[in-house]
Amino acid sequence: MDADAFDECRDWLRANWDPTLSLRDWWARLAQSGWAVPHFPTAWFGRGLTPGVAPAVSRAIAEVGAVPPPGGLGRYLAAPTVLEHGTDEQRARFLPGMVNGTDAYCQLFSEPNAGSDLAGLQCRAERDGDDFVVNGQKVWSSSAHIANMAMLLARTDVDVPKHAGLSYFVIDVRQPGVEIRPIREMTGRALFNEVFLTDARVPAANLIGGEGNGWAVANTTLRHERSTSNATSVVAAALDPGPIAGNLDRPADEGDVAREEDRSFPPPATAAELADLARALGRSSDPVVRQDLVRLHIEERLLQLTGLRVRAGAELPGLPQLAKMWTSNLVRLSRHVTFEVLGAAGMAFGYTPDDAAAASSMTGVADLGLLVETALFASAPPIYGGSDQIQRNILGERVLGLAREPGDDRRVPFRDLPKN
């Protein structure tokens, strides 16, 4: 199947890839062909193939030198959620922008007092005629600063237990009443955001899965997030979509330049990259460094194989959670080996291009800024997409059948629960 998909996709690309097109037009052509989301049904921009063909399609795109489909949360998270839970009318309305990159999505789930306990969120959506009026605060919203649309989880009923009172919406975040504030990180970037919603409006027609069914719909989104949240995921490398990122009207042959400019979640340094660095810095004969490089190489290979099993739809219970936790271990190990190889040079870091260049010049390490940035970013993957502790809870309760944590939250109305 992979070989057939590779050959078919490569042949289509050779006949249709045109670097003179704008990215908007190229992505539209790719979406209509079904190769942007080949595992989707043929009626909805796909080719009816299994998720396991994704690596073969990526290889075909790389071999031809074409720009890959748009990145972002729309294609990877919102689209499969709407495909599974939306009506045909909603699919027809939302999927085109998600798949062809004309819309960019963020995820409005976590709140200051509802991260690990997502079902305890307090953002309210109250019915007002044909709309819902939304008030509340969200935080740690990846890429909200370049999003024009969002997946919103909000509370529509406080008189039922907390999991039962949630609803899932597709909302326009470039409307009055939505304020997006980037959060500066210790890397110097601002990839995450806090979002304030004050009397923002969302049509009732944008309610996905029905009122009160938001927890089930959100878990579909989270399942896909955990399946793609690994260090080899193309989410990190693909080009940012939507009208705000500024890529749609670029010539398609500028895709490589744009990907470098828009690099969002920096991938961890690989064992091969760090081995080259160790040789350059004269650290390759250190037995501890050598041992840790081998450990990192093994972890990378095992994660790659685990990710392939996830994308191929392997029926191993808890596999997405295991892959997510494995990623956390990998990025922490990569951070450890990075600083082990860099030594004292790892303490030099510049938050501006000029400062980064000065640090590189001072230490003699050409890619010092990127190496330190990716190492600092390693604190994020064990938290976003559901922390490692949440993944262990899911494995314990849903896979191993262990007892749930004690509490009244599944039977007491949300309005009667204690709140921070």
C-alpha positions as CSV (number, residue, x, y, z in Angstrom):
1,M,0.0,0.0,0.0
2,D,2.8,2.4,0.9
3,A,4.6,1.7,-2.3
4,D,1.5,2.2,-4.4
5,A,0.7,5.5,-2.6
6,F,4.2,6.7,-3.1
7,D,4.2,6.0,-6.8
8,E,0.7,7.4,-7.4
9,C,1.4,10.6,-5.4
10,R,4.8,11.1,-7.0
11,D,3.3,10.7,-10.5
12,W,0.5,13.2,-9.7
13,L,3.1,15.7,-8.3
14,R,5.3,15.4,-11.3
15,A,2.3,16.3,-13.5
16,N,0.9,19.0,-11.3
17,W,3.6,20.7,-9.2
18,D,4.1,24.2,-10.4
19,P,6.5,26.5,-8.5
20,T,5.1,29.5,-10.3
21,L,1.8,29.2,-8.5
22,S,1.1,31.1,-5.4
23,L,0.9,29.0,-2.2
24,R,-2.8,29.7,-2.1
25,D,-3.3,28.2,-5.5
26,W,-0.9,25.3,-5.0
27,W,-2.5,24.4,-1.7
28,A,-6.0,24.6,-3.3
29,R,-4.8,22.2,-6.1
30,L,-3.2,19.8,-3.6
31,A,-6.4,19.8,-1.5
32,Q,-8.6,19.1,-4.5
33,S,-6.4,16.2,-5.5
34,G,-6.9,14.4,-2.1
35,W,-3.1,14.3,-1.4
36,A,-3.3,16.9,1.3
37,V,-5.3,14.5,3.6
38,P,-5.1,11.2,1.7
39,H,-6.6,9.3,4.7
40,F,-9.9,11.4,4.5
41,P,-12.9,10.0,2.6
42,T,-12.9,10.8,-1.1
43,A,-16.1,12.9,-0.6
44,W,-14.2,15.2,1.8
45,F,-10.9,16.1,0.2
46,G,-9.2,12.7,0.7
47,R,-8.4,9.5,-1.2
48,G,-9.9,7.0,1.2
49,L,-6.4,5.6,2.2
50,T,-5.2,4.6,5.6
51,P,-3.3,7.0,7.9
52,G,-0.3,4.8,7.5
53,V,0.4,6.2,4.0
54,A,1.4,9.6,5.4
55,P,5.2,8.8,5.4
56,A,5.0,7.6,1.8
57,V,3.2,10.7,0.7
58,S,5.8,12.9,2.6
59,R,8.6,11.1,0.8
60,A,7.0,11.6,-2.6
61,I,6.6,15.3,-1.9
62,A,10.2,15.6,-0.8
63,E,11.5,13.7,-3.9
64,V,9.6,15.9,-6.3
65,G,10.6,19.0,-4.4
66,A,7.1,20.3,-4.0
67,V,5.8,22.4,-1.1
68,P,3.9,20.1,1.4
69,P,0.3,20.8,2.5
70,P,-0.2,23.6,5.0
71,G,0.7,23.0,8.6
72,G,-1.1,24.3,11.6
73,L,-3.9,23.0,13.8
74,G,-6.6,23.3,11.2
75,R,-5.6,20.4,9.1
76,Y,-4.2,18.2,11.9
77,L,-6.7,18.7,14.7
78,A,-9.8,20.7,13.6
79,A,-10.4,18.9,10.3
80,P,-10.5,15.3,11.7
81,T,-12.7,16.5,14.5
82,V,-15.2,18.2,12.2
83,L,-15.1,15.2,9.9
84,E,-16.0,12.9,12.8
85,H,-18.5,15.0,14.6
86,G,-19.8,17.7,12.3
87,T,-22.8,17.7,10.0
88,D,-22.4,17.6,6.2
89,E,-23.3,21.3,6.1
90,Q,-20.5,22.0,8.7
91,R,-18.0,19.8,6.8
92,A,-18.8,21.6,3.6
93,R,-18.4,25.0,5.3
94,F,-15.3,24.4,7.4
95,L,-13.2,21.7,5.8
96,P,-12.1,23.6,2.7
97,G,-10.3,26.3,4.7
98,M,-8.8,23.8,7.0
99,V,-7.4,21.6,4.2
100,N,-6.3,24.2,1.7
101,G,-4.7,26.5,4.3
102,T,-6.9,29.6,3.7
103,D,-7.9,29.5,7.4
104,A,-5.5,29.1,10.4
105,Y,-6.8,27.6,13.6
106,C,-5.8,27.7,17.3
107,Q,-7.2,25.7,20.2
108,L,-9.1,27.5,22.9
109,F,-9.2,24.8,25.6
110,S,-6.9,25.5,28.6
111,E,-7.6,28.2,31.1
112,P,-5.7,29.6,34.1
113,N,-7.6,27.3,36.5
114,A,-8.4,24.5,34.0
115,G,-5.3,22.9,32.5
116,S,-4.8,19.5,33.8
117,D,-8.5,19.5,34.9
118,L,-9.8,20.7,31.5
119,A,-13.4,19.7,32.3
120,G,-13.3,22.3,35.1
121,L,-13.1,25.2,32.7
122,Q,-15.3,28.3,33.4
123,C,-15.5,30.1,30.0
124,R,-19.2,30.5,29.4
125,A,-21.2,30.4,26.2
126,E,-24.8,31.5,26.7
127,R,-27.5,31.2,24.1
128,D,-28.8,34.5,22.6
129,G,-31.1,33.8,19.7
130,D,-29.2,32.2,16.8
131,D,-25.9,32.9,18.5
132,F,-24.0,32.1,21.7
133,V,-22.3,34.9,23.6
134,V,-18.9,33.9,25.0
135,N,-17.1,35.3,28.0
136,G,-13.9,33.9,29.6
137,Q,-10.2,33.6,29.4
138,K,-8.0,31.0,27.6
139,V,-4.3,30.5,27.9
140,W,-1.4,28.5,26.3
141,S,-3.1,28.8,23.0
142,S,-0.5,27.8,20.4
143,S,-0.4,30.0,17.3
144,A,-3.4,32.1,18.3
145,H,-1.4,35.2,17.2
146,I,-1.6,34.0,13.5
147,A,-5.1,32.3,13.7
148,N,-8.3,33.7,12.3
149,M,-10.4,30.7,13.6
150,A,-10.4,28.6,16.7
151,M,-11.7,25.4,18.2
152,L,-13.4,26.6,21.4
153,L,-14.5,24.5,24.3
154,A,-16.9,26.4,26.6
155,R,-19.4,25.8,29.3
156,T,-23.1,26.0,28.2
157,D,-24.7,24.4,31.3
158,V,-23.7,24.8,35.0
159,D,-26.6,22.7,36.3
160,V,-25.1,19.4,35.3
161,P,-21.8,17.6,36.2
162,K,-18.8,19.4,34.7
163,H,-18.1,17.0,31.9
164,A,-21.7,17.1,30.7
165,G,-22.0,20.9,30.5
166,L,-19.4,21.6,27.8
167,S,-19.9,22.4,24.2
168,Y,-17.5,22.6,21.2
169,F,-17.6,25.5,18.7
170,V,-15.8,26.8,15.7
171,I,-15.3,30.5,16.4
172,D,-13.9,33.5,14.5
173,V,-11.2,35.0,16.7
174,R,-10.7,38.1,14.6
175,Q,-13.9,39.7,15.8
176,P,-14.6,42.5,18.4
177,G,-14.5,41.1,21.9
178,V,-11.5,38.7,21.3
179,E,-8.1,39.9,22.5
180,I,-5.0,37.8,21.8
181,R,-1.9,38.5,23.9
182,P,1.3,36.6,23.1
183,I,3.2,35.1,26.0
184,R,7.0,35.6,25.8
185,E,8.9,32.5,26.7
186,M,12.4,31.9,28.0
187,T,13.4,31.0,24.4
188,G,12.7,34.6,23.4
189,R,9.8,33.5,21.2
190,A,6.1,34.0,21.8
191,L,4.5,30.8,20.4
192,F,1.8,30.6,23.1
193,N,-0.9,33.1,23.8
194,E,-3.5,34.1,26.3
195,V,-6.9,34.9,24.8
196,F,-9.6,37.0,26.4
197,L,-13.2,36.7,25.2
198,T,-15.7,39.5,26.1
199,D,-19.1,39.2,24.7
200,A,-17.7,37.5,21.6
201,R,-20.3,35.8,19.4
202,V,-20.4,32.5,17.7
203,P,-23.4,31.3,15.6
204,A,-25.3,28.3,17.0
205,A,-24.7,26.7,13.5
206,N,-21.0,26.5,14.5
207,L,-21.7,24.1,17.4
208,I,-20.0,20.8,16.6
209,G,-21.5,17.6,17.9
210,G,-24.5,19.1,19.6
211,E,-24.9,21.1,22.8
212,G,-23.5,19.4,25.9
213,N,-21.4,16.9,23.9
214,G,-18.2,19.0,24.0
215,W,-16.2,16.7,26.2
216,A,-16.5,13.8,23.7
217,V,-15.7,16.1,20.7
218,A,-12.8,17.7,22.5
219,N,-11.4,14.2,23.3
220,T,-11.3,13.5,19.5
221,T,-9.2,16.7,19.1
222,L,-6.9,15.7,21.9
223,R,-6.6,12.2,20.5
224,H,-5.3,13.5,17.2
225,E,-3.1,16.0,19.1
226,R,-1.4,13.2,21.0
227,S,-1.0,11.1,17.9
228,T,0.9,13.9,16.1
229,S,2.7,15.4,19.2
230,N,6.0,13.5,18.6
231,A,9.4,14.8,17.7
232,T,9.2,13.5,14.1
233,S,5.8,15.1,13.5
234,V,5.4,17.2,10.3
235,V,3.3,19.6,12.3
236,A,6.5,21.3,13.4
237,A,8.0,21.6,9.9
238,A,5.0,22.6,7.7
239,L,4.3,26.1,6.6
240,D,1.9,28.3,8.6
241,P,-1.5,28.8,6.9
242,G,-4.1,31.5,7.0
243,P,-4.4,35.2,6.1
244,I,-2.4,36.5,9.0
245,A,0.8,34.5,8.6
246,G,1.4,36.1,5.2
247,N,2.3,33.0,3.3
248,L,-0.8,32.5,1.0
249,D,0.4,34.9,-1.7
250,R,4.0,33.9,-1.7
251,P,5.3,32.1,-4.8
252,A,5.2,28.4,-4.1
253,D,8.9,28.1,-4.9
254,E,9.6,30.3,-1.8
255,G,8.2,27.6,0.4
256,D,11.6,26.5,1.8
257,V,12.4,30.1,2.8
258,A,9.0,30.6,4.4
259,R,9.3,27.4,6.4
260,E,12.6,28.5,7.9
261,E,11.1,32.0,8.7
262,D,7.9,30.5,10.2
263,R,9.6,27.6,12.2
264,S,7.2,27.3,15.1
265,F,7.9,24.5,17.5
266,P,11.7,24.0,17.3
267,P,12.5,20.2,17.0
268,P,15.0,18.8,19.4
269,A,18.6,18.4,18.3
270,T,19.0,14.8,16.9
271,A,21.7,12.3,17.9
272,A,23.3,12.7,14.5
273,E,23.5,16.5,14.8
274,L,24.9,16.3,18.3
275,A,27.4,13.7,17.3
276,D,28.7,16.0,14.6
277,L,28.9,18.8,17.2
278,A,30.7,16.6,19.7
279,R,33.3,15.8,17.1
280,A,33.7,19.5,16.2
281,L,34.1,20.4,19.9
282,G,36.5,17.6,20.7
283,R,33.9,15.8,23.0
284,S,33.4,12.7,20.9
285,S,35.9,10.6,22.9
286,D,34.2,11.3,26.2
287,P,32.6,7.9,27.2
288,V,29.7,9.5,28.9
289,V,28.9,11.7,25.9
290,R,29.2,8.7,23.6
291,Q,26.9,6.6,25.8
292,D,24.3,9.3,25.9
293,L,24.4,9.9,22.2
294,V,23.7,6.2,21.6
295,R,20.8,6.4,24.1
296,L,19.4,9.3,22.2
297,H,19.7,7.5,18.9
298,I,17.8,4.5,20.3
299,E,15.1,6.7,21.7
300,E,14.7,8.5,18.4
301,R,14.3,5.3,16.5
302,L,11.8,3.8,18.9
303,L,9.7,7.0,18.8
304,Q,9.8,7.0,15.0
305,L,8.5,3.4,14.9
306,T,5.9,4.2,17.6
307,G,4.7,7.2,15.6
308,L,4.4,5.0,12.5
309,R,2.3,2.6,14.4
310,V,0.0,5.4,15.6
311,R,-0.4,6.8,12.1
312,A,-1.0,3.4,10.7
313,G,-4.0,3.0,13.1
314,A,-2.4,0.3,15.3
315,E,-4.9,-1.1,17.8
316,L,-2.6,-1.1,20.8
317,P,-4.6,0.5,23.6
318,G,-3.0,3.6,24.9
319,L,-0.6,4.0,22.1
320,P,-1.1,7.7,21.6
321,Q,-0.5,8.3,25.3
322,L,2.6,6.2,25.2
323,A,3.9,8.1,22.1
324,K,3.2,11.4,23.8
325,M,5.2,10.4,27.0
326,W,8.0,9.0,24.9
327,T,8.3,12.3,23.1
328,S,8.6,14.0,26.5
329,N,11.4,11.6,27.5
330,L,13.1,12.2,24.1
331,V,13.1,16.0,24.3
332,R,14.4,16.0,27.9
333,L,17.2,13.6,26.9
334,S,18.1,15.7,23.8
335,R,18.3,18.8,26.1
336,H,20.5,16.9,28.5
337,V,22.9,15.8,25.7
338,T,22.9,19.2,24.1
339,F,24.2,20.9,27.2
340,E,26.5,18.0,28.0
341,V,28.2,18.5,24.6
342,L,28.1,22.3,24.6
343,G,29.6,22.6,28.1
344,A,30.1,26.2,29.2
345,A,29.1,27.4,25.8
346,G,25.5,26.3,26.6
347,M,25.2,29.2,29.1
348,A,25.5,31.8,26.2
349,F,22.2,32.7,24.6
350,G,21.0,35.7,22.6
351,Y,17.4,36.8,22.4
352,T,17.9,38.9,19.3
353,P,19.6,37.9,16.0
354,D,22.5,40.2,16.7
355,D,22.9,38.8,20.3
356,A,22.7,35.2,19.0
357,A,25.3,36.0,16.4
358,A,27.6,37.5,19.0
359,A,27.2,34.4,21.3
360,S,28.1,32.1,18.3
361,S,31.1,34.2,17.5
362,M,32.3,34.2,21.1
363,T,31.9,30.4,21.5
364,G,32.8,29.3,18.0
365,V,29.5,27.2,17.8
366,A,27.8,28.2,14.6
367,D,24.3,27.1,15.5
368,L,24.5,27.9,19.2
369,G,21.3,30.0,19.3
370,L,19.2,27.3,17.7
371,L,20.7,24.6,19.9
372,V,20.1,26.4,23.1
373,E,16.6,27.5,22.0
374,T,15.5,24.0,21.3
375,A,17.0,22.8,24.6
376,L,15.1,25.5,26.5
377,F,11.9,24.6,24.6
378,A,12.2,21.0,25.9
379,S,10.1,22.0,29.0
380,A,7.0,22.6,26.8
381,P,6.2,19.2,25.2
382,P,5.8,17.3,28.5
383,I,3.0,19.9,29.3
384,Y,1.2,20.9,26.2
385,G,-1.4,18.4,24.7
386,G,-2.0,17.0,28.1
387,S,0.8,16.7,30.7
388,D,2.7,13.5,31.3
389,Q,0.7,13.1,34.5
390,I,-2.6,13.3,32.6
391,Q,-1.4,10.7,30.1
392,R,-0.6,8.3,33.0
393,N,-4.0,8.9,34.4
394,I,-5.6,8.0,31.1
395,L,-3.5,4.9,30.7
396,G,-4.3,3.8,34.3
397,E,-8.0,4.4,34.2
398,R,-9.0,3.7,30.5
399,V,-6.4,1.1,29.6
400,L,-5.4,-0.7,32.8
401,G,-8.8,-0.4,34.4
402,L,-7.5,1.1,37.6
403,A,-9.9,3.0,39.9
404,R,-10.6,6.6,39.1
405,E,-9.4,9.3,41.4
406,P,-12.0,9.9,44.2
407,G,-14.3,12.9,43.9
408,D,-17.8,14.2,43.3
409,D,-17.2,15.9,40.1
410,R,-19.1,13.4,37.9
411,R,-22.3,13.6,39.9
412,V,-22.5,17.1,41.4
413,P,-23.7,20.0,39.3
414,F,-20.8,22.2,38.2
415,R,-22.2,25.3,39.9
416,D,-21.9,23.4,43.3
417,L,-18.3,22.4,42.9
418,P,-15.6,24.3,44.8
419,K,-13.6,26.6,42.4
420,N,-10.4,28.5,42.6
